Amino acid sequence: MKDPHDIIIKPVLTEKSYASFPDKSYTFIVDKRANKTEIRQAVEAVFGVEVESVNTVNVLGKIKRQGRTEGRRPSIKKAYVKLKKDSKGIEFFDSMAQ
C-alpha cells in the first residue's frame, strides 16, 4: 500500500470548498492513480476521521498560449470527501473556516 501522505497531495482552499465545511465535506488534490478506496484509507489515517463517501473528478489542464507556442497546464485529480455525521471535523480546516 502507498503512504497516505503520497496519496493526498494538498487541500483545495476556495470559496466553494469553504462553504462545504459545515456539511463536513472537504476537497483534496490527490494522486492521479489513487482510487476511491485508497483515498478513503489515506484520509482516515492522516486525519483520524470516519469517511462516509468519496467522489473523484479528473480535471483536464487548461490550454495556455504564449505567441504561437501552445502548451497545457498539468491535469489533476480532485477528491470530494464527505465525513460521517458522528465523526469529528478535520481541525486543520475548521480553524480556517472561522
Secondary structure, DSSP 8 states (H G I E B T S, - for coil): ---HHHHEEEE--SHHHHHTGGGTEEEEEE-TT--HHHHHHHHHHHH---EEEEEEEEE---EEEETTEEEE---EEEEEEEE-TTS---HHHHHHH-
